[in-house]
């Protein structure tokens, strides 16, 4: 299950999400897909649910959507803007 880091400040600018990580003092601008994932994570969700939701929103195949989602989740975990709950 993935969820937002509660320490992250987020704001919508021109339809996309801009994040501020107070510990690193870095800003991260999310593209449309990243912004959609951030919005979907208003509550903890698993990867497969995210992929299904993104396929409903965007015209993309399951394999490509899964790869892009995995890439975003991996980067967001490295940036510290998302956290992964352990079972």
NULUM-400667 format. One line per 2 residues: their letters; for each residue x, y, z of N, C-alpha, C, O. Coordinates in Angstrom, 2 decimals. Example, Ala and Ser with C-alpha at 12.3 -4.5 7.8 and 13.67 -1.06 7.14 Angstrom:
2
as> 13.19,-5.69,7.80,12.30,-4.50,7.80,13.20,-3.30,7.80,14.24,-3.32,8.46  12.85,-2.25,7.08,13.67,-1.06,7.14,12.90,0.03,7.87,13.41,1.14,8.04
***
This chain:
87
xx> 0.83,-1.18,0.00,0.00,0.00,0.00,0.88,1.25,0.00,1.81,1.37,0.80  0.58,2.14,-0.88,1.31,3.40,-0.99,0.46,4.52,-0.42,-0.76,4.52,-0.55
xx> 1.13,5.48,0.21,0.41,6.63,0.72,1.33,7.85,0.72,2.55,7.74,0.66  0.70,9.00,0.78,1.44,10.26,0.78,2.23,10.41,2.08,1.78,10.00,3.14
xx> 3.40,11.01,1.97,4.17,11.39,3.15,3.45,12.60,3.75,3.32,13.62,3.08  2.98,12.51,5.00,2.21,13.63,5.55,3.03,14.90,5.75,2.45,15.97,5.96
xx> 4.35,14.81,5.69,5.20,16.00,5.85,5.28,16.84,4.58,5.75,17.97,4.61  4.83,16.28,3.46,4.94,16.96,2.18,3.84,18.00,2.01,2.68,17.74,2.30
xx> 4.23,19.16,1.55,3.27,20.22,1.23,2.95,20.12,-0.26,3.86,19.99,-1.09  1.68,20.17,-0.60,1.26,20.05,-1.99,0.31,21.18,-2.36,-0.51,21.62,-1.55
xx> 0.44,21.63,-3.60,-0.45,22.65,-4.13,-0.68,22.38,-5.60,0.21,21.89,-6.30  -1.88,22.70,-6.08,-2.19,22.55,-7.50,-1.89,23.86,-8.21,-2.34,24.93,-7.79
xx> -1.11,23.77,-9.28,-0.76,24.93,-10.09,-1.02,24.58,-11.55,-0.39,23.66,-12.09  -1.92,25.29,-12.19,-2.24,25.05,-13.60,-2.60,23.59,-13.88,-2.21,23.04,-14.91
xx> -3.35,22.97,-12.98,-3.82,21.61,-13.19,-2.83,20.52,-12.84,-3.14,19.34,-13.00  -1.64,20.88,-12.38,-0.66,19.88,-11.98,-0.25,20.15,-10.54,-0.40,21.25,-10.02
xx> 0.27,19.11,-9.91,0.62,19.19,-8.50,2.10,19.56,-8.34,2.97,19.01,-9.01  2.34,20.50,-7.45,3.70,20.90,-7.08,3.89,20.49,-5.62,3.07,20.82,-4.77
xx> 4.97,19.77,-5.34,5.24,19.29,-4.00,6.45,19.99,-3.42,7.39,20.33,-4.14  6.43,20.21,-2.12,7.59,20.75,-1.41,7.93,19.78,-0.29,7.09,19.45,0.55
xx> 9.19,19.33,-0.29,9.69,18.42,0.73,10.47,19.26,1.74,11.58,19.68,1.45  9.91,19.51,2.94,10.55,20.42,3.88,11.91,19.95,4.40,12.77,20.78,4.71
xx> 12.13,18.64,4.49,13.41,18.14,4.99,14.54,18.39,4.01,15.66,18.71,4.42  14.27,18.23,2.73,15.31,18.44,1.71,15.24,19.82,1.09,16.15,20.22,0.36
xx> 14.17,20.57,1.39,13.93,21.90,0.82,13.89,21.87,-0.71,14.35,22.79,-1.37  13.32,20.78,-1.26,13.21,20.64,-2.71,11.76,20.70,-3.14,10.85,20.23,-2.46
xx> 11.58,21.31,-4.32,10.28,21.35,-4.98,10.27,20.29,-6.07,11.28,20.07,-6.75  9.13,19.65,-6.24,8.97,18.65,-7.29,7.66,18.98,-8.01,6.60,19.05,-7.39
xx> 7.75,19.19,-9.31,6.56,19.43,-10.13,6.18,18.12,-10.80,6.97,17.53,-11.53  4.97,17.68,-10.55,4.48,16.43,-11.13,3.80,16.70,-12.46,3.12,17.70,-12.64
xx> 4.00,15.78,-13.41,3.29,15.88,-14.68,1.85,15.41,-14.47,1.45,15.12,-13.34  1.09,15.32,-15.54,-0.32,14.95,-15.44,-0.51,13.58,-14.80,-1.40,13.40,-13.97
xx> 0.32,12.62,-15.18,0.20,11.27,-14.62,0.57,11.26,-13.15,-0.15,10.69,-12.33  1.69,11.88,-12.81,2.11,11.96,-11.41,1.08,12.68,-10.56,0.81,12.29,-9.42
xx> 0.51,13.74,-11.12,-0.54,14.48,-10.41,-1.76,13.61,-10.18,-2.38,13.67,-9.12  -2.11,12.80,-11.18,-3.26,11.90,-11.03,-2.99,10.87,-9.93,-3.87,10.59,-9.11
xx> -1.78,10.32,-9.91,-1.44,9.34,-8.87,-1.49,10.00,-7.50,-2.05,9.43,-6.56  -0.92,11.20,-7.37,-0.95,11.91,-6.10,-2.39,12.11,-5.63,-2.71,11.88,-4.46
xx> -3.25,12.52,-6.54,-4.66,12.75,-6.21,-5.34,11.45,-5.79,-6.12,11.43,-4.84  -5.05,10.37,-6.50,-5.65,9.07,-6.17,-5.21,8.57,-4.79,-5.90,7.77,-4.16
xx> -4.07,9.04,-4.34,-3.55,8.58,-3.05,-4.03,9.45,-1.89,-3.30,9.65,-0.92  -5.25,9.96,-1.99,-5.81,10.68,-0.85,-6.06,9.72,0.31,-6.27,10.15,1.45
xx> -6.05,8.44,0.02,-6.08,7.36,1.02,-5.10,6.29,0.52,-4.88,6.19,-0.69  -4.51,5.50,1.39,-3.56,4.46,0.95,-4.19,3.51,-0.07,-5.34,3.08,0.08
xx> -3.42,3.20,-1.11,-3.90,2.33,-2.18,-2.77,1.41,-2.63,-1.60,1.71,-2.44  -3.15,0.29,-3.23,-2.11,-0.59,-3.76,-1.85,-0.29,-5.24,-2.63,0.39,-5.90
xx> -0.78,-0.81,-5.72,-0.30,-0.54,-7.08,-1.33,-0.96,-8.13,-1.58,-0.21,-9.08  -1.93,-2.13,-7.99,-2.87,-2.62,-9.00,-4.11,-1.74,-9.09,-4.63,-1.51,-10.18
xx> -4.58,-1.24,-7.96,-5.73,-0.33,-7.95,-5.36,0.95,-8.69,-6.15,1.46,-9.48  -4.17,1.47,-8.42,-3.72,2.69,-9.11,-3.69,2.50,-10.62,-4.16,3.35,-11.37
xx> -3.12,1.37,-11.06,-3.03,1.10,-12.50,-4.42,1.05,-13.12,-4.64,1.62,-14.18  -5.35,0.38,-12.46,-6.72,0.28,-12.99,-7.36,1.66,-13.09,-8.02,1.97,-14.09
xx> -7.18,2.48,-12.07,-7.75,3.83,-12.08,-7.14,4.68,-13.19,-7.84,5.43,-13.87  -5.83,4.57,-13.37,-5.15,5.35,-14.41,-5.58,4.92,-15.80,-5.71,5.76,-16.69
xx> -5.80,3.63,-15.99,-6.28,3.16,-17.29,-7.67,3.71,-17.61,-8.00,3.95,-18.77  -8.47,3.92,-16.57,-9.79,4.51,-16.78,-9.68,5.98,-17.17,-10.53,6.49,-17.90
xx> -8.66,6.66,-16.69,-8.50,8.11,-16.93,-7.75,8.42,-18.22,-8.03,9.42,-18.88  -6.79,7.57,-18.57,-5.92,7.83,-19.71,-6.06,6.71,-20.73,-6.36,5.57,-20.38
xx> -5.83,7.04,-21.98,-5.87,6.06,-23.06,-4.51,5.37,-23.13,-3.64,5.77,-23.90  -4.35,4.32,-22.31,-3.06,3.63,-22.23,-3.31,2.15,-21.93,-4.23,1.79,-21.21
xx> -2.46,1.31,-22.51,-2.56,-0.12,-22.29,-2.08,-0.50,-20.90,-1.39,0.26,-20.23  -2.46,-1.70,-20.47,-2.12,-2.15,-19.12,-0.62,-2.24,-18.89,-0.12,-1.82,-17.84
xx> 0.12,-2.79,-19.86,1.57,-2.96,-19.69,2.27,-1.61,-19.56,3.07,-1.40,-18.65  1.96,-0.69,-20.47,2.59,0.64,-20.43,2.19,1.38,-19.16,3.03,2.03,-18.53
xx> 0.93,1.29,-18.79,0.45,1.97,-17.59,1.16,1.41,-16.36,1.57,2.16,-15.48  1.30,0.09,-16.30,1.98,-0.54,-15.17,3.43,-0.11,-15.06,3.92,0.17,-13.97
xx> 4.12,-0.05,-16.21,5.53,0.37,-16.22,5.68,1.81,-15.76,6.54,2.12,-14.94  4.84,2.69,-16.28,4.92,4.11,-15.90,4.55,4.31,-14.44,5.17,5.12,-13.74
xx> 3.56,3.58,-13.98,3.16,3.68,-12.57,4.29,3.20,-11.67,4.61,3.84,-10.68  4.89,2.06,-12.02,6.01,1.54,-11.24,7.17,2.53,-11.21,7.81,2.72,-10.17
xx> 7.44,3.15,-12.34,8.53,4.13,-12.42,8.24,5.31,-11.49,9.11,5.75,-10.74  7.00,5.83,-11.56,6.66,6.95,-10.70,6.74,6.56,-9.23,7.32,7.29,-8.42
xx> 6.15,5.42,-8.86,6.16,5.00,-7.46,7.59,4.85,-6.94,7.90,5.26,-5.82  8.45,4.26,-7.76,9.85,4.08,-7.36,10.53,5.42,-7.11,11.21,5.60,-6.10
xx> 10.35,6.35,-8.04,10.97,7.68,-7.90,10.37,8.44,-6.71,11.10,9.08,-5.96  9.06,8.36,-6.54,8.41,9.07,-5.44,8.87,8.53,-4.09,8.99,9.29,-3.13
xx> 9.12,7.23,-4.02,9.66,6.65,-2.78,11.08,7.17,-2.52,11.43,7.50,-1.39  11.89,7.24,-3.59,13.25,7.76,-3.45,13.25,9.22,-3.01,14.06,9.62,-2.18
xx> 12.34,10.01,-3.57,12.21,11.44,-3.22,11.68,11.61,-1.81,11.86,12.67,-1.20  11.01,10.59,-1.29,10.43,10.67,0.05,9.07,11.33,0.09,8.59,11.69,1.17
xx> 8.43,11.48,-1.07,7.11,12.11,-1.08,5.99,11.08,-0.88,4.89,11.43,-0.45  6.29,9.82,-1.19,5.37,8.72,-0.91,6.04,7.76,0.05,7.27,7.67,0.13
xx> 5.22,7.05,0.78,5.68,6.01,1.70,4.96,4.73,1.34,3.86,4.75,0.78  5.59,3.60,1.68,4.98,2.31,1.41,4.73,1.61,2.74,5.66,1.41,3.52
xx> 3.49,1.26,2.98,3.12,0.57,4.22,3.45,-0.91,4.07,3.22,-1.50,3.01  3.98,-1.47,5.10,4.24,-2.91,5.10,3.05,-3.64,5.70,2.38,-3.13,6.60
x> 2.82,-4.82,5.21,1.64,-5.59,5.67,1.83,-6.11,7.08,0.94,-6.77,7.61
***
